[in-house]
Amino acid sequence: MAKDEIFNALTDAVVEGDDELAEEFAQKVLDEELDAYEAIVDGLAKGMKIISDMYEKGEAFVPSLLLAADAMYAGMEILTPYIKVDGSAAPQNVIIGTVEGDVHDIGKNLVKTMMTAAGFNMIDLGCDVPLGKFAEAAKEKKATAISMSTLMTTTMGGMETVIEQLQEEGIRDSLLVMVGGAPVSREFAESIGADGTALDASTAVETLTSLVSGISENAWSDSAIVESKMKYKESLAQKGIKEKVDIGLITAEKVMAEFDSVIPKLNETMTKAERFTASFADKKVDRLPIATLACGVSRKFVPCSYADYSTKAEKYAACVEAGIKYFNMDTFVGLTDLCVDAADFGATIRYPEEDTPAATGHLEDYENLEVPEIKEGTRAYNLIQGNKLATEKAHALGAPMTALIEGPMVALTQIMGATRVLSDLRTSPDVVLKALDKTATYVEEIMKGMFEEAQPDNLCMVTLWTNNVILSADEYMKSEGQIMQNRIAPLYKKYNKPTVIHNCSDAPHWELINKWDTKYYSYTFYPDEVNKGSRDHKYLINKYGKETMFAGEVSPIVFLDNSPEALEKMKADTIALQESVLQTLKENGMQSKYAIATGCEVPPGAPCDAITAQTYTVAEKGPEIYKKIMG
């Protein structure tokens, strides 16, 4: 068999995601005594580039990429031992992992695959990586770069901690630091001292490749390390002092101390419930409602640990009450974490004291999934009881309560692992769909408990995988989509409740919004992802606003900075957003059907005065802006 035919077969095997075919033709490379490295570059890596290009064009989705990666690695496992080593060329080792507290690994795995295909030697630390392991692995391997990812705003601060650890060890200038993930912006990367970030796996490879040339040949010499330690000594000393301060607690105390003198001056003319209900129905209001997702941050007013907030009903309810009161929010969205169902199904959960819980031990066998009974001791029971208490406290403050639960697909990916579920959805759909049926049954039981016992005003469901860069609309509708349409939406109707959805993915399938009669949609806008389908309030109000109330737009990351300049910018941006939203509503013949909010949770360590800079500005300036535009 000719060399080109073998290499083309390797390429096709990767594109088709056929690991057995990749293994077969990798063995043919050895049998025909062809060059193993050439086969990887012109066969396997070429296939990965083709499928990646298809993904960028919207012609392929994440399951195809994951299967292609499996095929590439299957072939590489056979070929790599036979690569002719050039003793003069040092390997370009790259340490990669998802930071501590975050168990999402799809994006990380895609970056790893593309960088491997580009010739980098990837050392994968996995997900939920203890922060100290990055520097430890970098020193051991004399790494060219570290690549860190996160999907959760709550864990982004860990990236800066890793960079500080590299500075302490004197190796920061010995390597490059790349950061990535949906909430990570170029501004954030620059603010923490990273060398680069990228919107996707292909761009990450291009960025790293372009930066590598700037690394000195003597970057890992003893003298370079000593010089680097001295360089960062003063800045680290200053940061060390700041680290001893709980900025959340200090600013919470400040907000509470000023509360009685500030709030009366806002001259509210509608109750929170009146305003939110009227806005929901697109009726005349005094101002737009405010519903910032400052869930875990609210614990600083109580105060209590995040572990208590997420696992103790009484503490959760106290945090809801405090959040509504001191942040002056028109509704509280009760997000604790996204592993409630996973815990009840038996997955191993880590409960850090001051960060969101995470599923760290996935189950092995789909067939062994058993639908739990909601009873005392389960996390679902605790969540229902917490929302029952929280609803009572919210109503006492004249505010509606919005409870939040996971959708069936979020639950299953937390239980089994997202990468595995999305891959298996393509190769073993029947097995996945049977398991999804079980998580859907549990979600239905939780919904019934919420509607019948907790009785919040709204119940919000997280449908993260309605995402046009993860699954096609057809694939989604064959999995969670059909459950949403045939089981979940009818259950909302049965209890005479509006369908409320939260989706902080970068590019949701917007056209599916009304398939289950969504009345309220909480979204995230990523300006850098517009070309992939991320949309702002102007598009959404114009396209879907008559049927659906939207909330989102504001990046939760901006709340991490409470410098005087940042607070003034927050106020100015909040005024500008209200003006733009109201003008867009007016142009579409509407009055109020939008809530000022973040599209994802504000990191739980954020300063509280950064949040009040937004919420109080809406209350203070909102009536004047509303009257000016709406009359």
Secondary structure, DSSP 4 states (H G I P E B T S, - for coil): --HHHHHHHHHHHHHHT-HHHHHHHHHHHHHTT--HHHHIIIIIHHHHHHHHHHHHTTSS-HHHHHHHHHHHHHHHHHHGGGPPP-TTS---EEEEEEBTT----HHHHHHHHHHHHTT-EEEE--SSB-THHHHHHHHHHT-SEEEEE-S-GGGTHHHHHHHHHHHHHT-GGGSEEEEESTT--HHHHHHTT-SEE-SSHHHHHHHHHHHHTTS-TTTTSHHHHHHHHHHHHHHHHHHHHHHTS-HHHHHHHHHHHHHHHHGGGG---S-HHHHHHHHHTT---SS--B----TGGGGGGTT--HHHHHH-HHHHHHHHHHHHHHHT-SSEEE---S-HHHHHHT-EEE--TTS--EEEE--S-GGG--PPP--TTSHHHHHHHHHHHHHHHHHHTT--EEEEEE-HHHHHHHHH-HHHHHHHHHH-HHHHHHHHHHHHHHHHHHHHHIIIII--SEEEEE-TT-BTTTS-HHHHIIIIIHHIIIIIHHHHHHTT--EEEEE--SSB-GGGGGGGTEEEEEE---GGGGGGT---HHHHHHHHTTT-EEEEEE-GGGGG--SHHHHHHHHHHHHHHHHHHHHHHHHTT-SS-EEEEESSPPPTTS-HHHHHHHHHHHHHHHHHHHHHHH-
